Amino acid sequence: MVAGEKGRGNDRPAPCRVLIIDNDRAHAETVAEVLERAGYQCTTATSGPEGARLIRENEFDVIITDLVMNEIDGLRILSLAKQEQPDSEVILITGHGTIPSAVTAMREGAFNYLLKPLDLGQLRAVTEKAAENVALRRANLELHRRLDEKFGFEGVVGDSPQMREVIEKLKRISPTNATVLILGETGTGKELVAQAIHQNSPRKNKPFVALNCAALSENILESELFGHVKGAFTDACSDRMGKFEFAHGGTLFLDEVGDMPIATQIKLLRVLENGEITRVGSNDPIKVNVRVLSATNQNLEEAVHVGRFRADLYHRLKVITIRLPSLAERPEDIPVLTDHFVRMFAKKHGKHIRGVSAAARRVLQTYRWPGNVRQLRNVIESMTVVDFDGILDLDDLPEELADRSAPVAADHPISLANLVGRPLEELERMFIAETLRSTGGNREEAARLLGIGERTLYRKIKEYQL
């Protein structure tokens, strides 16, 4: 059912909100009565100034206004609506003598115009179409918001200088077609970054295809990349499209590209240079338009030096290079990531999690995280699932962190090695932010733990924009 349709079920969407502006009170009330019977929620204004006030103070989906009014006419109402409520649709009511003005208003963004005397059937039909437009536009915005939440830069979580630098670089390179090489240890989020690049590029409405080059033999990898024709090898019972063809117009992400066999590297280089692939067992080239993103946890320069990776392909892949820091290199992001994952998994598993205890945060902060962000993510999901009291605490920690033999230094919340060489201002900001998180935002308690006055803490919060 569209926003303006009649319905009585409790699961129906909220009724479409309509504002009717007309100097003629009786005419405005007649329009409202007709639309209310069709299920719309109507508000009337009997002057241009009153209508302008309502637009500034309330939200409406559809605005129906007379074109000719004293003080503020329909054209000014249209201009105000486009400024204050750009998502709404404006329908003009006009007499025969003002049709040219109505046509001008259409060019300025009005949805439609209706002639006096009104045809009530046409009024309902035009209003319904306007409501459908508003509902569809908002549904699309919501879809994009969810995609951005999952794949946009908001998903690349971190407030450390290293991650701010990464995010700024992503914003600059995403709109281009440049190949990107993403470097980082296992678990640092290389595929997430690749998805963010794709989702924020002109190719976002085309496929994003990922392939792990380390998990496949040479023959299978080539078939996966380029496809094959029937009879190309044993078990090739039919023609098969490869990842390059499937990703046409979009993005292909090659994970662990450092493990790609030399023979396949040669063929990949040819594709990058010519924009053509040839299926295994065929001689017919196929044009493809694909942006290639690749990632590895290996030192490709060393691999080139020892002959395991082709130098020409290496330079072709690394037009842009992004290096993701390990979690140990950005410990100040652990609380930010923790809170992010708690919200994510509380929603996913239907749990009500009020927070994380200070003791548990200390353990999370001091663990070495050999598996990086992926390991932290899995730990927080585990804690969320097993928790029963709404507070993630020491009793919710998995064995790898709860065990005394785990690499935890409880007396030293942050490794000294990670602090040496950093500006004092950065360290102060980091400690204040972490203390505020551990106290659940209680400034009085945070000031006490930090050994400073509340006014000083408040000043620091403003200074560091915490």
C-alpha positions in Angstrom: 0.0 0.0 0.0 1.4 3.5 -0.9 1.6 6.2 1.7 -1.7 7.8 0.7 -3.9 4.6 0.5 -6.6 3.8 3.0 -5.8 1.1 5.5 -6.6 0.1 9.1 -3.9 -2.5 9.9 -1.6 -1.7 12.8 1.4 -2.7 10.5 0.5 0.0 8.0 3.0 2.8 7.3 2.2 6.2 8.8 -0.3 8.1 6.7 1.0 10.6 4.2 1.0 14.1 5.6 -0.6 16.7 3.4 -0.6 20.5 3.8 -3.3 22.4 2.0 -2.9 26.2 1.6 -5.7 28.3 0.2 -7.2 31.7 1.0 -10.6 30.2 0.5 -11.3 28.4 3.8 -14.2 26.4 2.4 -12.2 25.2 -0.6 -9.3 24.2 1.6 -11.6 22.2 3.9 -13.2 20.5 1.0 -9.9 19.4 -0.4 -8.9 18.2 3.1 -12.1 16.2 3.5 -11.7 14.5 0.2 -8.1 13.5 0.9 -8.8 12.4 4.5 -11.4 10.0 3.3 -8.6 8.5 1.1 -6.4 8.0 4.2 -4.2 11.1 4.2 -3.4 13.1 7.3 -4.3 16.7 6.3 -3.5 20.1 7.7 -5.0 23.3 6.3 -3.8 26.9 6.2 -6.0 29.8 5.0 -3.2 32.2 4.1 0.2 32.2 2.5 2.0 33.4 5.8 0.2 30.7 7.8 1.2 28.1 5.3 4.8 29.3 5.3 4.9 29.1 9.1 3.6 25.5 9.0 6.3 24.5 6.5 9.0 25.9 8.7 7.7 24.3 11.9 6.4 20.9 10.6 7.2 18.2 8.1 4.9 17.3 5.2 5.1 14.8 2.4 2.8 16.7 -0.1 2.0 20.4 -0.1 -1.1 21.5 -2.1 -1.2 25.3 -2.6 -3.3 27.8 -4.5 -1.1 29.7 -6.9 -2.8 33.1 -6.5 -2.9 34.3 -2.8 -2.4 37.6 -0.9 0.9 38.4 0.8 2.7 35.1 -0.1 1.7 33.4 -3.3 2.1 29.8 -4.5 5.4 30.4 -6.2 6.9 31.7 -3.0 5.4 28.7 -1.1 7.1 26.4 -3.8 10.4 28.1 -3.3 10.2 27.9 0.5 9.1 24.2 0.4 12.1 23.3 -1.8 14.4 25.1 0.6 12.9 23.8 3.9 11.5 20.4 2.9 13.3 19.3 -0.4 11.9 15.8 -0.1 8.3 16.9 -0.3 6.2 17.3 -3.5 4.3 20.5 -4.3 1.0 20.5 -6.2 -0.3 23.9 -7.5 -4.0 24.8 -7.9 -4.6 27.4 -10.6 -7.3 29.0 -12.7 -7.1 29.1 -16.5 -5.7 32.6 -16.5 -2.6 31.6 -14.4 -1.6 28.4 -16.4 1.6 30.1 -17.8 2.7 30.8 -14.2 1.9 27.2 -13.2 4.0 25.9 -16.1 6.9 28.1 -15.0 6.5 26.6 -11.5 6.7 23.1 -12.9 10.1 24.0 -14.3 11.1 25.2 -10.9 10.3 21.9 -9.3 6.5 21.7 -8.7 5.1 18.2 -9.1 2.0 19.0 -11.0 -0.8 21.6 -11.2 -4.6 21.2 -11.0 -7.2 23.4 -12.7 -10.1 25.0 -10.9 -12.8 23.9 -10.5 -11.2 20.8 -9.1 -11.9 17.3 -10.4 -11.9 15.3 -7.2 -10.9 12.1 -8.9 -7.9 13.9 -10.5 -7.1 15.4 -7.1 -6.9 12.0 -5.5 -4.9 10.5 -8.4 -2.3 13.3 -8.5 -1.9 13.3 -4.7 -1.4 9.6 -4.7 1.3 9.8 -7.4 3.0 12.5 -5.4 2.9 10.4 -2.3 4.3 7.4 -4.1 7.2 9.6 -5.4 8.0 10.7 -1.9 7.8 7.2 -0.5 10.0 5.8 -3.2 12.6 8.5 -2.8 12.8 7.9 0.9 13.0 4.2 0.5 16.0 4.6 -1.9 17.7 7.0 0.6 17.1 4.4 3.3 18.6 1.7 1.1 21.7 3.8 0.4 22.0 4.6 4.1 22.0 0.9 4.9 24.6 0.2 2.2 26.8 3.0 3.5 26.4 1.7 7.0 27.6 -1.7 5.9 30.1 -0.8 3.1 30.6 2.9 3.3 33.4 4.8 5.0 31.4 4.6 8.2 32.3 0.9 8.3 36.0 1.7 8.3 36.1 2.4 12.0 38.9 4.2 13.7 39.8 7.6 15.1 43.6 7.2 15.3 45.8 9.4 13.1 46.6 6.3 11.0 43.0 5.5 10.3 42.0 9.1 9.7 44.7 9.2 7.1 43.4 6.0 5.5 39.8 7.3 5.3 40.9 10.6 3.8 42.9 8.7 1.1 39.8 6.4 0.4 37.7 9.5 -0.1 40.2 10.8 -2.7 40.7 7.6 -4.7 37.2 6.0 -4.6 35.7 8.1 -7.4 38.6 7.2 -9.8 39.2 4.0 -11.8 42.8 3.5 -10.5 44.0 0.1 -9.5 44.6 -0.1 -5.8 46.9 -2.4 -3.8 45.8 -2.8 -0.2 48.5 -4.0 2.2 48.1 -5.2 5.8 48.3 -8.1 8.1 45.7 -10.8 8.2 42.5 -9.5 9.8 43.1 -5.8 9.3 40.0 -5.4 7.1 41.4 -5.3 3.6 38.2 -6.6 2.0 36.1 -4.1 4.0 38.3 -1.3 2.6 37.9 -2.7 -1.0 34.1 -2.8 -0.5 34.2 0.8 0.8 36.1 1.9 -2.3 33.6 0.2 -4.6 30.5 1.5 -2.7 31.8 5.0 -2.9 32.7 4.9 -6.6 30.7 5.5 -9.8 30.6 1.7 -10.1 28.6 1.1 -6.9 25.5 -0.1 -8.8 27.5 -2.7 -10.6 28.8 -6.0 -9.2 31.5 -6.2 -6.5 33.2 -9.6 -6.9 35.9 -11.0 -4.6 38.2 -13.9 -5.2 40.8 -15.4 -2.9 43.9 -16.2 -5.0 45.5 -18.3 -2.3 42.7 -20.9 -2.0 42.9 -22.2 -5.6 45.2 -24.2 -7.8 46.6 -22.6 -10.9 44.1 -24.3 -13.3 41.1 -23.6 -11.2 42.2 -20.0 -10.5 42.5 -19.3 -14.3 39.0 -20.8 -14.8 37.6 -18.7 -12.0 39.2 -15.5 -13.3 38.7 -15.9 -17.1 36.0 -18.6 -17.4 36.2 -21.6 -19.7 34.5 -23.2 -22.7 32.9 -26.6 -22.9 35.6 -29.3 -23.2 38.5 -27.1 -22.2 39.5 -29.7 -19.6 38.0 -32.7 -17.8 34.7 -31.9 -16.1 34.2 -28.7 -18.2 30.7 -29.8 -19.3 29.6 -26.4 -20.4 30.7 -22.9 -21.0 31.3 -20.9 -17.8 31.7 -17.2 -17.2 34.7 -16.1 -15.1 34.9 -13.4 -12.4 36.1 -10.8 -14.9 33.0 -11.2 -17.1 30.7 -11.3 -14.1 32.2 -8.1 -12.7 31.9 -6.2 -16.0 31.2 -2.6 -15.2 32.0 -3.1 -11.6 34.9 -4.0 -9.3 37.0 -7.2 -9.0 38.8 -7.7 -5.6 41.8 -10.1 -5.7 42.6 -11.1 -2.2 46.0 -12.6 -1.4 47.2 -11.7 -4.8 50.8 -12.4 -3.7 50.0 -16.2 -3.9 49.0 -16.0 -7.6 51.1 -18.4 -9.8 53.5 -16.7 -12.2 51.6 -18.1 -15.3 48.4 -16.5 -14.1 50.2 -13.3 -13.3 51.2 -13.0 -17.0 47.6 -13.4 -18.1 46.3 -10.9 -15.5 48.8 -8.3 -16.6 47.6 -8.8 -20.2 44.0 -8.2 -19.1 45.0 -5.0 -17.2 46.8 -3.6 -20.2 44.3 -4.6 -22.9 41.0 -4.8 -21.2 40.4 -8.2 -22.7 40.1 -11.8 -21.3 40.1 -15.1 -23.1 38.3 -18.0 -21.6 40.3 -21.2 -21.0 40.1 -23.4 -24.1 39.0 -20.5 -26.4 40.8 -18.2 -28.8 38.1 -15.5 -28.8 38.9 -12.3 -26.8 36.1 -10.7 -24.7 36.2 -7.1 -23.8 35.7 -6.3 -20.1 35.5 -3.1 -18.2 36.5 -3.9 -14.6 38.3 -1.9 -11.8 40.8 -4.2 -10.1 41.6 -3.9 -6.4 44.0 -6.3 -4.9 45.3 -7.1 -1.4 48.1 -9.1 0.3 49.7 -9.6 3.6 53.0 -10.4 1.9 56.0 -8.1 1.1 55.5 -7.9 -2.7 58.8 -6.0 -3.2 60.7 -8.9 -1.6 58.6 -11.3 -3.7 59.6 -9.4 -6.9 63.3 -9.4 -5.8 63.3 -13.2 -5.4 61.3 -13.8 -8.6 58.0 -15.0 -7.1 56.1 -12.0 -8.4 56.4 -10.1 -11.7 57.7 -6.6 -11.3 55.6 -5.3 -14.2 52.4 -6.7 -12.6 53.4 -5.3 -9.2 53.8 -1.8 -10.6 50.5 -2.1 -12.5 48.6 -3.2 -9.4 50.1 -0.5 -7.1 49.0 2.7 -8.9 47.6 3.5 -5.5 48.8 1.8 -2.3 46.9 1.7 1.0 48.6 0.3 4.0 46.3 -0.7 6.9 47.9 -0.6 10.3 47.7 -3.5 12.6 45.6 -3.2 15.7 48.7 -3.1 17.8 49.8 0.1 15.9 46.5 1.9 16.8 45.5 0.8 20.3 43.5 4.0 20.8 41.0 2.6 18.3 40.2 -0.5 20.4 37.5 1.2 22.5 36.0 2.7 19.3 35.9 -0.6 17.6 34.6 -2.3 20.7 31.6 0.0 21.0 31.0 -0.4 17.2 31.0 -4.2 17.4 28.8 -4.2 20.6 26.1 -2.2 18.8 26.4 -4.3 15.7 26.1 -7.7 17.5 23.6 -6.6 20.0 21.3 -5.7 17.1 22.2 -8.9 15.2 21.5 -11.3 18.1 18.6 -9.3 19.7 20.5 -8.7 22.9 20.2 -5.6 25.2 23.7 -4.7 26.0 24.1 -1.6 28.3 27.8 -1.4 28.1 31.3 -3.0 28.7 32.8 -3.0 32.2 36.0 -1.1 32.9 37.8 -4.3 33.8 36.8 -6.0 30.5 37.9 -2.9 28.6 41.3 -3.0 30.3 41.8 -6.6 29.1 40.6 -5.8 25.6 42.9 -2.8 25.6 46.0 -4.7 26.7 45.7 -7.8 24.6 48.1 -8.0 21.7 45.5 -9.0 19.1 47.5 -11.2 16.7 44.4 -11.6 14.6 43.8 -7.8 14.5 40.3 -6.3 14.0 38.8 -9.6 12.8 39.8 -11.3 16.1 38.5 -8.4 18.1 35.2 -8.6 16.1 34.9 -12.3 16.9 35.6 -11.8 20.5 33.0 -9.1 20.9 30.4 -11.3 19.1 31.2 -14.2 21.4 30.9 -12.0 24.5 27.6 -10.6 23.3 26.1 -14.0 22.6 27.1 -15.5 26.0 26.2 -12.5 28.1 23.2 -12.7 30.4 23.2 -9.5 32.4 23.5 -6.8 29.8 27.1 -5.8 30.8 30.0 -7.4 28.9 32.4 -8.3 31.8 35.3 -10.5 32.6 33.0 -13.6 32.9 32.0 -13.1 29.2 35.6 -13.1 27.9 36.6 -16.2 25.7 39.4 -18.4 27.0 42.0 -16.8 24.8 41.7 -13.6 26.8 40.5 -14.9 30.2 43.4 -17.3 30.5 46.2 -15.9 32.7 48.7 -17.1 30.1 47.2 -14.8 27.5 49.5 -12.0 26.5 47.9 -9.4 28.8 49.7 -6.8 30.9 47.0 -5.7 33.3 49.2 -3.3 35.2 50.1 -1.4 32.0 46.9 -0.6 30.0 48.9 0.3 26.9 52.2 -1.0 25.9 55.0 1.5 26.4 56.4 0.5 23.0 53.3 1.8 21.3 53.5 5.2 23.1 57.2 6.1 22.5 57.6 8.8 19.9 54.0 10.0 20.0 53.1 13.6 20.8 52.0 14.3 24.4 48.8 16.0 23.1 47.9 12.8 21.2 48.5 10.6 24.3 46.4 13.0 26.5 43.5 12.9 24.0 43.7 9.1 23.9 43.7 8.6 27.7 40.9 11.1 28.2 38.8 9.4 25.6 39.4 6.0 27.0 38.7 7.1 30.6 35.4 8.6 29.5 34.4 5.4 27.7 35.4 3.3 30.7 33.2 5.4 33.0 30.3 5.4 30.5 30.6 9.1 29.9 30.5 10.0 33.6 32.7 13.2 33.6 32.9 13.5 37.4 34.2 9.9 37.7 36.5 10.4 34.7 38.0 13.6 36.2 38.6 11.8 39.5 40.4 8.9 37.8 42.5 11.3 35.7 43.3 13.4 38.8 42.1 16.7 37.3 39.2 19.0 37.9 35.9 18.7 36.2 36.3 22.2 34.6 39.7 21.2 33.2 38.2 17.9 31.9 35.3 19.9 30.2 37.8 22.2 28.6 39.9 19.2 27.3 36.8 17.6 25.9 36.0 20.7 23.9 39.6 21.2 22.9 39.9 17.6 21.6 36.3 17.5 20.3 35.6 14.3 22.2 
